[in-house]
Amino acid sequence: MMKGPTLVAICTPLAAAALIACGPRPADPTSTPRIGAGGECYRLVDETPELPPPNEVPTPTSKLVVGASVDVELIQRELGKRVPVVLATARRKPVGSPGEATYTVRRRGFGVRVVKNRVVVSTEVNARIEVCKPIGPFCPTYGRCAPKLVAEVSVPWKLSPDYRIGKSRAALGITTGCVIAVYDATPDLRRIGGEQMAAIRSRIDRDAPRLDSYVREAWKFLHVPVSLGATTCLRAKPRRLVQGTARVEDGMLRLPVGAELDVEVDDSCDAKNDPKPSGLPPLAHAAELGETRVQVPIRIAWSAVGADLTRSLNAVEVDGAKISKVTARGAKGPAPIVLDIEFEGSLCGSVSLRAGAKYDPTESRLRLTRLTLVPGQPERMAALSVDEWTRAIENSARIRLPIDAAGAPAHLQNRVSELAALLPEPLTAEIEMHAPAIESVLASPSALVPILLLAGRAEVFAR
């Protein structure tokens, strides 16, 4: 019979081997252990990996652009009412030793174009001149000519920083002069034309509208919140007003104007929260304004994100394991959403996944994309059917937006229509908004931040 120490020496390693064989095995990264054996859950390690938090998400600058378009034919008609066809006429006007002159000066139609920083209106001017020499009661004509001139009047299309229209300019050019014998009619033509141009320039400057009062009303109006429903509003903080470059195309004189502003969602539409309008800033200028692009950061608290994900994933089950709770947080990186998922059933404990998100316009919800395990979880990784779980989560996970994204373009369209109604003349407005889109989904330390893009084209016409 073996002695005690010898028996212990043999049995101890055998007992240890039996315990190792029968107990839970260490995770093998090359294989997935069978979980839930014997009706007990496979316990994951209860620790949450630390990840660097994301930066704050600043409010992006939006732009609200309205194109002001005036039909060139309207300009021509209005000028025709104010500028007579016959600019000057005289009969037997003494011109010194050459005798007496009879003349008629007529304009033709108007042309409209943009030259550098000015809108130029031009017209050809034709004159017919006859010169006669008085002999007693008679004045026989001894010469005729038909000089040609070009008259131009221009106004700056750029408003001044205080929203005023600059002074007009007028110029008269003679393309074909008039000399009859010893009489050169060109100086008289310059004088007569110069008098007419000075009168036209004075009339334009006198009748130029004052725009600053209308601009101030529009500036105040931009501070009024846009209602998106019973309790939710878009609140804007205008930064500056911008004027684009004038151009003539398709028979229209076009001049875009816009506002740069920051827009945020507010869950209260109480008028007492309306911001006090800031002072009217100096007008800025830009070569191109493009179309309206309103970027709205929708800040969804991480607690609300986790509650939505827990609710939408409570029916998901893989290998007898179910999700009991999802806690959401943000992290730096291209997949900014971190999900700390707690299991019940055949799995116990939690696992952490990273994900991105995209907007599903058919449901007006955010869906998760690019799910991956947070590195540094080998024991959990071995216990999970990773691909099956990520597919199941991506198929079922939904995050609600706190605003009606689908209805937002209509609300913004109404606001632009109201803004156009403040303009001084009766105008027709054409507004076309694109379908709303979530341009990106970002993360801040306190919230998930999808950026709602409301884009479109707005134009007001004077025809």
Secondary structure, 3 states (H helix, E strand, C coil): CCCHHHHHHHHHHHHHHHHHHHCCCCCCCCCCCCCCHHHCCEECCCCCCCCCCCCCCCCCEEEEEEEEEEEHHHHHHHHHHHCCCEEEEEEEEECCCCCEEEEEEEEEEEEEEEECCEEEEEEEEEEEEEEECCECCECCEEEEECCEEEEEEEEECCCCCCCCCCCCEEEEEEEECCEECCEECHHHHHHHHHHHHHHHHHHHHHHCCCCHHHHHHHHHHHCCCEECCCCCEEEEEEEEEEECCCEEECCEEEEEEEEEEEEEEECCCCHHHCCCCCCCCCCEECCCCCCEEEEEECCEEHHHHHHHHHHHHCCCEECCEEEEEEEEEECCCCCCEEEEEEEEECEEEEEEEEEEEEEECCCCEEEEEEEEECCCCHHHHHHCCHHHHHHHHHHHCCEECCCCCCCHHHHHHHHHHHHHCCCCCCCEEEEEECCCEEEEEEECCCEEEEEEEEEEEEEEEEC
